[in-house]
């Protein structure tokens, strides 16, 4: 009973505390970018701080013993309604509610406070069509200036150019340096993609994009999901049956670590 | 305000009479507990292993966690903002200031309420606590539904982002704004004819409203604000976390390719994108950018259906609204809104 009352009374404030501590920590360590677009950073952290003040005030203004007592009755009635059923239910299954609350809290602690922050992986690449999204591959204006400084081109720029159907002549004299994680080509075992996620709001809407790299036997040297930097010119794919007509054929592939901003915007 | 409000109104007064010292020492103790918990959580966070390898999770499990956390981190500030606004409306706004100025005619009232979102640019997850606050203040259930469904669409941020994403092409922006406005008012009109609107609410929330009716005294506003914060978070936070978990799970389980494959059929594309809207549970302020990334694959009507249905009904919203409305009501609402959004989408597709 005591536990139920405590859980009922404090679960909202505790879940808020868990959420806001995790948010502020992500903000301080610069890892919010793993979950949301940078334009929300300030708003998110400011709201977390405000909620922190309110949560602490909630502890300071905790109700008295007398309050808490009246509460438990109210609570019992309240718990039951979530079921929309009668008191019979409440007495037999009533313990399920505090249990559910505790489980939610444990899940929140594990998810937000224990698990290390992480980017999306190739599991999501496979699940969401690679290079299948149109706007993620819309070229930004300066990209096609012609005289262009191609060294600054990102995975997104090159993937857009490849997708836009520019011919082999266009790519003939260009060298790309791209960084991303490795995801396998589903159809051609000799090809892997240097992949990044494009994020418009938060990780939920991440769209995978990638530049194909032809490197037979890459599976023996690199693991999928590992980050690499590839520098190379574009060539025709030696395997003419492949879906990717133009690919990078690098002499060297450099392993690297995950950048601070793993997504592109 | 929930039950505690009753006692709270009287309690503080009694306390003021009792030695102030007892009160302050109790507050200090409470504050110390709060700070200790905060420090504990921070310590857990900082001491947890920093590499994923330590847990040896498969990729799908990692992505499930990342997606769910992403929904929580993205929605949390909006939920907090909604709670703060709700507190402002209930505790700090002079009694009746907002509602007294509304016109008498129910239809005009709802029309005006559906434009309230223009002043309160909160996305849909923040609207639930705010709508709860308005009902406690005397808004009818039907009016609260109109506000709840119209505000996320008729909202300056949403309109600007939709215009940025789609411009005026294909009438997507106009269909979204007018369609959302119409559906919200239709839902409000239908439910205004319900004989016992109280039955649409969960009994827990009904009690909250009844109690709020009775308390009239001054009482410490700061104290009431703080207590409302803990009540509202008690209702919202579990719903948000469970909703986020479901959204993450569904996204890992349902392949996008299936949905995209349906994209070019005028009927199926509408249904597919509504399903997508239900599943991704993304905030209305930014959903236009999200769906833009599918722009080439889908017909304009299906995009309109996505942009109208998503802000009103999705997994996260259902979990949040369940704090206030009964399951039966939510089922009816979901079907009604889905039907309207589908008709709107098909009309745009075929009338185009």
Boltz contact constraints between the chains, C-beta under 6 A:
constraints:
  - contact:
      token1: [A, 12]
      token2: [B, 230]
      max_distance: 6.0
  - contact:
      token1: [A, 12]
      token2: [B, 233]
      max_distance: 6.0
  - contact:
      token1: [A, 12]
      token2: [B, 234]
      max_distance: 6.0
  - contact:
      token1: [A, 12]
      token2: [B, 237]
      max_distance: 6.0
  - contact:
      token1: [A, 13]
      token2: [B, 230]
      max_distance: 6.0
  - contact:
      token1: [A, 13]
      token2: [B, 233]
      max_distance: 6.0
  - contact:
      token1: [A, 15]
      token2: [B, 237]
      max_distance: 6.0
  - contact:
      token1: [A, 16]
      token2: [B, 233]
      max_distance: 6.0
  - contact:
      token1: [A, 16]
      token2: [B, 237]
      max_distance: 6.0
  - contact:
      token1: [A, 17]
      token2: [B, 38]
      max_distance: 6.0
  - contact:
      token1: [A, 18]
      token2: [B, 41]
      max_distance: 6.0
  - contact:
      token1: [A, 19]
      token2: [B, 76]
      max_distance: 6.0
  - contact:
      token1: [A, 21]
      token2: [B, 41]
      max_distance: 6.0
  - contact:
      token1: [A, 21]
      token2: [B, 42]
      max_distance: 6.0
  - contact:
      token1: [A, 23]
      token2: [B, 73]
      max_distance: 6.0
  - contact:
      token1: [A, 25]
      token2: [B, 45]
      max_distance: 6.0
  - contact:
      token1: [A, 35]
      token2: [B, 70]
      max_distance: 6.0
  - contact:
      token1: [A, 35]
      token2: [B, 73]
      max_distance: 6.0
  - contact:
      token1: [A, 36]
      token2: [B, 73]
      max_distance: 6.0
  - contact:
      token1: [A, 36]
      token2: [B, 74]
      max_distance: 6.0
  - contact:
      token1: [A, 43]
      token2: [B, 77]
      max_distance: 6.0
  - contact:
      token1: [A, 44]
      token2: [B, 77]
      max_distance: 6.0
  - contact:
      token1: [A, 47]
      token2: [B, 77]
      max_distance: 6.0
  - contact:
      token1: [A, 47]
      token2: [B, 80]
      max_distance: 6.0
  - contact:
      token1: [A, 47]
      token2: [B, 81]
      max_distance: 6.0
  - contact:
      token1: [A, 51]
      token2: [B, 80]
      max_distance: 6.0
  - contact:
      token1: [A, 54]
      token2: [B, 229]
      max_distance: 6.0
  - contact:
      token1: [A, 56]
      token2: [B, 34]
      max_distance: 6.0
  - contact:
      token1: [A, 57]
      token2: [B, 226]
      max_distance: 6.0
  - contact:
      token1: [A, 58]
      token2: [B, 226]
      max_distance: 6.0
  - contact:
      token1: [A, 58]
      token2: [B, 229]
      max_distance: 6.0
  - contact:
      token1: [A, 58]
      token2: [B, 230]
      max_distance: 6.0
  - contact:
      token1: [A, 59]
      token2: [B, 30]
      max_distance: 6.0
  - contact:
      token1: [A, 59]
      token2: [B, 31]
      max_distance: 6.0
  - contact:
      token1: [A, 59]
      token2: [B, 33]
      max_distance: 6.0
  - contact:
      token1: [A, 59]
      token2: [B, 34]
      max_distance: 6.0
  - contact:
      token1: [A, 60]
      token2: [B, 27]
      max_distance: 6.0
  - contact:
      token1: [A, 60]
      token2: [B, 30]
      max_distance: 6.0
  - contact:
      token1: [A, 60]
      token2: [B, 31]
      max_distance: 6.0
  - contact:
      token1: [A, 61]
      token2: [B, 223]
      max_distance: 6.0
  - contact:
      token1: [A, 61]
      token2: [B, 226]
      max_distance: 6.0
  - contact:
      token1: [A, 62]
      token2: [B, 30]
      max_distance: 6.0
  - contact:
      token1: [A, 67]
      token2: [B, 7]
      max_distance: 6.0
  - contact:
      token1: [A, 67]
      token2: [B, 11]
      max_distance: 6.0
  - contact:
      token1: [A, 70]
      token2: [B, 7]
      max_distance: 6.0
  - contact:
      token1: [A, 74]
      token2: [B, 3]
      max_distance: 6.0
  - contact:
      token1: [A, 78]
      token2: [B, 204]
      max_distance: 6.0
  - contact:
      token1: [A, 81]
      token2: [B, 202]
      max_distance: 6.0
  - contact:
      token1: [A, 81]
      token2: [B, 203]
      max_distance: 6.0
  - contact:
      token1: [A, 81]
      token2: [B, 204]
      max_distance: 6.0
  - contact:
      token1: [A, 104]
      token2: [B, 238]
      max_distance: 6.0
  - contact:
      token1: [A, 104]
      token2: [B, 241]
      max_distance: 6.0
  - contact:
      token1: [A, 108]
      token2: [B, 241]
      max_distance: 6.0
  - contact:
      token1: [A, 111]
      token2: [B, 65]
      max_distance: 6.0
  - contact:
      token1: [A, 111]
      token2: [B, 69]
      max_distance: 6.0
  - contact:
      token1: [A, 113]
      token2: [B, 41]
      max_distance: 6.0
  - contact:
      token1: [A, 113]
      token2: [B, 44]
      max_distance: 6.0
  - contact:
      token1: [A, 113]
      token2: [B, 45]
      max_distance: 6.0
  - contact:
      token1: [A, 114]
      token2: [B, 48]
      max_distance: 6.0
  - contact:
      token1: [A, 115]
      token2: [B, 65]
      max_distance: 6.0
  - contact:
      token1: [A, 116]
      token2: [B, 50]
      max_distance: 6.0
  - contact:
      token1: [A, 116]
      token2: [B, 52]
      max_distance: 6.0
  - contact:
      token1: [A, 118]
      token2: [B, 52]
      max_distance: 6.0
  - contact:
      token1: [A, 118]
      token2: [B, 62]
      max_distance: 6.0
  - contact:
      token1: [A, 118]
      token2: [B, 66]
      max_distance: 6.0
  - contact:
      token1: [A, 120]
      token2: [B, 63]
      max_distance: 6.0
  - contact:
      token1: [A, 120]
      token2: [B, 66]
      max_distance: 6.0
  - contact:
      token1: [A, 121]
      token2: [B, 59]
      max_distance: 6.0
  - contact:
      token1: [A, 121]
      token2: [B, 62]
      max_distance: 6.0
  - contact:
      token1: [A, 121]
      token2: [B, 63]
      max_distance: 6.0
  - contact:
      token1: [A, 123]
      token2: [B, 59]
      max_distance: 6.0
  - contact:
      token1: [A, 123]
      token2: [B, 60]
      max_distance: 6.0
  - contact:
      token1: [A, 123]
      token2: [B, 63]
      max_distance: 6.0
  - contact:
      token1: [A, 124]
      token2: [B, 63]
      max_distance: 6.0
  - contact:
      token1: [A, 127]
      token2: [B, 255]
      max_distance: 6.0
  - contact:
      token1: [A, 128]
      token2: [B, 256]
      max_distance: 6.0
  - contact:
      token1: [A, 129]
      token2: [B, 257]
      max_distance: 6.0
  - contact:
      token1: [A, 133]
      token2: [B, 293]
      max_distance: 6.0
  - contact:
      token1: [A, 134]
      token2: [B, 295]
      max_distance: 6.0
  - contact:
      token1: [A, 134]
      token2: [B, 296]
      max_distance: 6.0
  - contact:
      token1: [A, 135]
      token2: [B, 292]
      max_distance: 6.0
  - contact:
      token1: [A, 135]
      token2: [B, 293]
      max_distance: 6.0
  - contact:
      token1: [A, 135]
      token2: [B, 295]
      max_distance: 6.0
  - contact:
      token1: [A, 136]
      token2: [B, 293]
      max_distance: 6.0
  - contact:
      token1: [A, 200]
      token2: [B, 289]
      max_distance: 6.0
  - contact:
      token1: [A, 200]
      token2: [B, 290]
      max_distance: 6.0
  - contact:
      token1: [A, 201]
      token2: [B, 286]
      max_distance: 6.0
  - contact:
      token1: [A, 202]
      token2: [B, 70]
      max_distance: 6.0
  - contact:
      token1: [A, 202]
      token2: [B, 74]
      max_distance: 6.0
  - contact:
      token1: [A, 203]
      token2: [B, 66]
      max_distance: 6.0
  - contact:
      token1: [A, 203]
      token2: [B, 70]
      max_distance: 6.0
  - contact:
      token1: [A, 204]
      token2: [B, 67]
      max_distance: 6.0
  - contact:
      token1: [A, 204]
      token2: [B, 70]
      max_distance: 6.0
  - contact:
      token1: [A, 204]
      token2: [B, 71]
      max_distance: 6.0
  - contact:
      token1: [A, 204]
      token2: [B, 280]
      max_distance: 6.0
  - contact:
      token1: [A, 204]
      token2: [B, 282]
      max_distance: 6.0
  - contact:
      token1: [A, 205]
      token2: [B, 290]
      max_distance: 6.0
  - contact:
      token1: [A, 207]
      token2: [B, 293]
      max_distance: 6.0
